[in-house]
């Protein structure tokens, strides 16, 4: 199987989506298992007893990418450099027994760079709805960097928009992978990033408080802008801390992609696929905060609403959820996103 990448703007969007959540560059090298309390993604089960014992005894797992493939029974024939930036480097490792693997490397630890992405992909993959690239490994290297190894997908072709909408609804309705979310809590096992911005995910059993403090409030603090501070305080006062926006509805934790725009969506084998997430468990409506650059059409929403009807107050909450991403874009890029954020806060203050 070969990579099929659309030309023009679509190709640029797909390329950018693969690098958007990374922040540094490094070439393939040696890797170790970190000592973080976060869930570990790569098992040592496939290693030889001698290698496994040595790693356990030392607390380290110094494994080059090539050694990782050997231990897991894959013979690498060659690899292609798929490009990169100041944020990440991407490679297609080709094997004799299949399509190969997609590998991203970065110059910062996995807990900061790739752990959240890997766990997000796994949580969405668990839902069994949308096509998600499978994660095979995510580790720190011995020099302060990290890597993630994923299934290599052939991207291209068309996708049925109604099928895509139904698949997203099925993902939002699926039983969560993590016990905390099964128990009704919102958040994620680890912090991650939204673009290049740190995204806290401390578990909370109150969705309104979670979104108020760990989403909008967090972005407003990062902005350090007096006008935004005053407007946000006014929104919270006007809406009883956002609670009035959720009157009459029940919010349950759904696994969210978290950064669903057109650059993170493609077709693969005729099926819709999504990647490069900023995942957490939250209100399913929060998924659509990036709809202003996602091109979801009537067929998509028809498929989605067949399974998840629109709740009363959706349009007002859509302003709130868009505000999170506009604030994040302001913090990342500046420009007109400040005026967009002010406009959205003014709407919430009416």
Secondary structure as GFF3:
##gff-version 3
##sequence-region A 1 350
A	DSSP	alpha_helix	8	19	.	.	.	ID=ss1
A	DSSP	beta_strand	30	32	.	.	.	ID=ss2
A	DSSP	alpha_helix	49	58	.	.	.	ID=ss3
A	DSSP	beta_strand	63	64	.	.	.	ID=ss4
A	DSSP	alpha_helix	65	71	.	.	.	ID=ss5
A	DSSP	beta_strand	76	84	.	.	.	ID=ss6
A	DSSP	beta_strand	89	95	.	.	.	ID=ss7
A	DSSP	beta_strand	98	106	.	.	.	ID=ss8
A	DSSP	alpha_helix	110	113	.	.	.	ID=ss9
A	DSSP	alpha_helix	115	127	.	.	.	ID=ss10
A	DSSP	beta_strand	135	141	.	.	.	ID=ss11
A	DSSP	beta_strand	146	151	.	.	.	ID=ss12
A	DSSP	alpha_helix	161	173	.	.	.	ID=ss13
A	DSSP	alpha_helix	179	182	.	.	.	ID=ss14
A	DSSP	beta_strand	192	194	.	.	.	ID=ss15
A	DSSP	beta_strand	197	199	.	.	.	ID=ss16
A	DSSP	alpha_helix	207	211	.	.	.	ID=ss17
A	DSSP	pi_helix	212	216	.	.	.	ID=ss18
A	DSSP	alpha_helix	217	223	.	.	.	ID=ss19
A	DSSP	alpha_helix	226	238	.	.	.	ID=ss20
A	DSSP	three_ten_helix	243	246	.	.	.	ID=ss21
A	DSSP	beta_strand	254	256	.	.	.	ID=ss22
A	DSSP	three_ten_helix	262	264	.	.	.	ID=ss23
A	DSSP	beta_strand	265	268	.	.	.	ID=ss24
A	DSSP	beta_strand	271	274	.	.	.	ID=ss25
A	DSSP	beta_strand	280	282	.	.	.	ID=ss26
A	DSSP	three_ten_helix	284	293	.	.	.	ID=ss27
A	DSSP	alpha_helix	298	305	.	.	.	ID=ss28
A	DSSP	alpha_helix	314	333	.	.	.	ID=ss29
A	DSSP	alpha_helix	337	349	.	.	.	ID=ss30
###
